[in-house]
Amino acid sequence: MKREIQTLQTFKSDFFKALAHPMRIRILEVLCEGKRTVNELQTILGSEGSAVSQQLAILRGKNVVYGTKDGTSVVYALRDPLIKDLLQVAKRIFDNHLVDA
């Protein structure tokens, strides 16, 4: 049981580390709306490809997103749709802190 709790805590820690960058959060917010290619993400984010690709690699490495090949493009999507709920809850927490500030 203790090992199981430690494994869960490690998973949570690694998961939140994967989210700990503004561009990665923004990528996830965009992917909440649907699947996107790197080029689409670049356009939406107004960022260069290497930066977007680097952040996607981190999210892929932590199994937060996945990519599927579509011709010459890779289409990215959320691995778990509950990420959308998590981001919505985080926004509500943020809004609560604004009310208190």
C-alpha positions, 0 to 999 in steps of 0.5 A: 500500500505504501509503495502504491501511494508513493507511485501515485505521488510520483505520477502526480508530481511528474504530471504537474511538472509536465504542465509547469510551463505557460506554453504547455498549458496553452497547447493543452487549452488549444487541444481541449478544442480538438486535434491540431497539427504542429503548424496549426498550433504554431499559428494559434500560439504565434510561436515558432515551430521549434518552441512548439515542438519542444513543448509537445515533446515534453508533453508526449514524454509524460503521456499527456498528449499523443501524436498520430501521423497524417501524411507528412503531418503529425496530429496531436490530441489530449491523451485523456479528456479529463485534462480539460476538466483539470484546466477548467478547475485550475481556472476556477481556483485562479478566479477565486484567488483574484476575488480574494486579492 
